[in-house]
Amino acid sequence: MDWTSDRFGPVGLRGLRAPLAALAARPLLVDGAIAAGLTLLSVITVLGGAGDIGAVGGVGFVFLLLETAPLALRRVWPVPVWAVTLAATVGHFLVSTGSPSTIRATLGALIALFTVSERYDRRQSVWALVVTFSVVAGIIVYRTGFPAGLGG
């Protein structure tokens, strides 16, 4: 949708035309805001007592930052950002504490996967999806165990 068109949204939203057009012209600013927002949300969650995703300090906090902060450069280097956020998600799962049946993480790796899918052709995007799915499935099985009904 063209944010600057006269057809943009209901009458109450027409006043947002200029700010939205300004944001559309600065994608790195938008990505920085996404990264900062997700980082802040993650830190607030941990400070609020969500102990199952790790502690505020130490390695868990570094992984938490690596899951979200690289998103600021997701349009510049989509594949490296996806790889870093996915690896940080794995690392964060490995050092996190709490109930094995609860698995929580930021959305960083999924947003990075979306960016890879948006920027690259279908073949590369599908490989990124397969790798992400395999990694997440492996984490779930590692954390919760393989369901007895699916075993041989």
C-alpha positions as CSV (number, residue, x, y, z in Angstrom):
1,M,0.0,0.0,0.0
2,D,1.2,3.4,-0.8
3,W,1.3,5.3,2.5
4,T,1.2,8.7,0.7
5,S,-1.9,8.0,-1.3
6,D,-5.2,9.9,-0.7
7,R,-6.9,6.5,-0.2
8,F,-4.9,5.7,2.9
9,G,-7.2,4.4,5.6
10,P,-10.2,5.8,7.4
11,V,-10.6,9.6,7.8
12,G,-9.0,9.5,11.3
13,L,-5.8,8.0,10.0
14,R,-5.2,10.4,7.2
15,G,-3.2,12.7,9.5
16,L,-0.6,9.8,9.8
17,R,0.2,10.0,6.1
18,A,3.3,12.2,6.5
19,P,4.8,10.3,9.5
20,L,4.3,6.9,7.8
21,A,5.8,8.1,4.6
22,A,8.8,9.4,6.6
23,L,9.2,6.0,8.3
24,A,8.9,4.2,5.0
25,A,11.8,6.3,3.6
26,R,14.0,5.2,6.6
27,P,13.8,1.4,6.8
28,L,16.9,1.3,9.1
29,L,15.2,3.5,11.6
30,V,12.2,1.2,11.6
31,D,14.5,-1.8,12.0
32,G,16.3,-0.1,14.9
33,A,13.0,0.6,16.6
34,I,11.9,-3.0,16.2
35,A,15.2,-4.2,17.6
36,A,15.1,-1.7,20.5
37,G,11.4,-2.5,21.2
38,L,12.0,-6.3,21.3
39,T,15.1,-5.9,23.4
40,L,13.2,-3.7,25.9
41,L,10.3,-6.1,26.0
42,S,12.6,-9.0,26.6
43,V,14.5,-7.3,29.4
44,I,11.2,-6.2,31.1
45,T,9.9,-9.7,30.9
46,V,13.0,-11.0,32.7
47,L,13.0,-8.2,35.2
48,G,9.3,-9.0,35.8
49,G,10.2,-12.4,37.0
50,A,10.1,-14.7,34.0
51,G,12.9,-16.9,35.3
52,D,12.4,-19.6,32.8
53,I,14.1,-17.6,30.1
54,G,17.2,-17.0,32.0
55,A,18.7,-14.4,34.4
56,V,19.2,-10.7,33.8
57,G,22.9,-11.0,34.0
58,G,25.5,-13.3,32.5
59,V,25.4,-15.5,29.5
60,G,21.6,-15.5,29.3
61,F,21.5,-11.7,29.0
62,V,24.1,-11.8,26.2
63,F,22.0,-14.4,24.3
64,L,18.9,-12.3,24.9
65,L,20.6,-9.3,23.3
66,L,21.9,-11.4,20.4
67,E,18.4,-12.6,19.8
68,T,17.0,-9.0,19.3
69,A,19.7,-6.4,18.7
70,P,21.0,-7.7,15.3
71,L,17.5,-7.0,13.9
72,A,18.6,-3.4,13.5
73,L,20.6,-4.6,10.5
74,R,18.2,-7.2,9.2
75,R,17.7,-5.5,5.8
76,V,21.4,-4.9,5.3
77,W,22.6,-8.4,6.1
78,P,19.5,-10.7,6.2
79,V,21.2,-14.1,6.3
80,P,23.9,-13.2,8.9
81,V,21.3,-11.6,11.1
82,W,19.1,-14.7,10.8
83,A,22.0,-17.0,11.6
84,V,23.1,-14.9,14.7
85,T,19.5,-14.7,16.1
86,L,18.8,-18.4,15.5
87,A,22.2,-19.4,17.1
88,A,21.5,-17.0,20.0
89,T,18.0,-18.6,20.4
90,V,19.6,-22.0,20.7
91,G,22.2,-20.8,23.2
92,H,19.5,-19.1,25.2
93,F,17.4,-22.3,25.4
94,L,20.5,-24.3,26.5
95,V,21.3,-21.9,29.4
96,S,17.7,-21.1,30.4
97,T,16.2,-22.5,33.5
98,G,12.7,-23.4,34.6
99,S,10.2,-26.1,33.7
100,P,11.3,-28.2,30.8
101,S,7.8,-28.0,29.3
102,T,8.0,-24.2,28.9
103,I,10.0,-22.8,26.1
104,R,10.1,-19.1,25.6
105,A,12.2,-16.9,23.5
106,T,12.1,-13.6,21.7
107,L,10.7,-13.3,18.2
108,G,14.1,-12.2,16.8
109,A,14.8,-15.4,14.8
110,L,11.3,-15.5,13.3
111,I,11.5,-11.8,12.3
112,A,14.9,-12.5,10.7
113,L,13.5,-15.5,9.0
114,F,10.7,-13.4,7.5
115,T,13.4,-10.9,6.2
116,V,15.3,-13.7,4.6
117,S,12.1,-14.9,3.0
118,E,11.3,-11.4,1.8
119,R,14.7,-10.7,0.4
120,Y,15.7,-13.9,-1.3
121,D,14.2,-16.3,-3.8
122,R,12.0,-19.2,-2.8
123,R,14.7,-21.8,-2.8
124,Q,16.9,-20.0,-0.3
125,S,13.9,-19.0,1.8
126,V,12.7,-22.6,2.0
127,W,16.1,-23.8,3.2
128,A,16.1,-21.1,5.9
129,L,12.7,-22.3,6.9
130,V,13.8,-25.9,7.0
131,V,16.8,-25.1,9.1
132,T,14.8,-22.9,11.5
133,F,12.1,-25.6,11.8
134,S,14.6,-28.3,12.4
135,V,16.4,-26.3,15.1
136,V,13.3,-25.3,16.9
137,A,12.0,-28.9,16.7
138,G,15.3,-30.1,18.1
139,I,15.1,-27.7,20.9
140,I,11.6,-28.8,21.8
141,V,12.6,-32.5,21.8
142,Y,15.7,-31.7,23.8
143,R,13.8,-29.7,26.4
144,T,10.5,-31.7,26.7
145,G,11.5,-35.1,25.4
146,F,10.2,-37.0,22.4
147,P,6.4,-37.8,22.7
148,A,5.9,-41.5,23.6
149,G,3.2,-41.9,20.9
150,L,5.6,-40.9,18.2
151,G,8.3,-43.3,19.2
152,G,9.0,-46.5,17.4
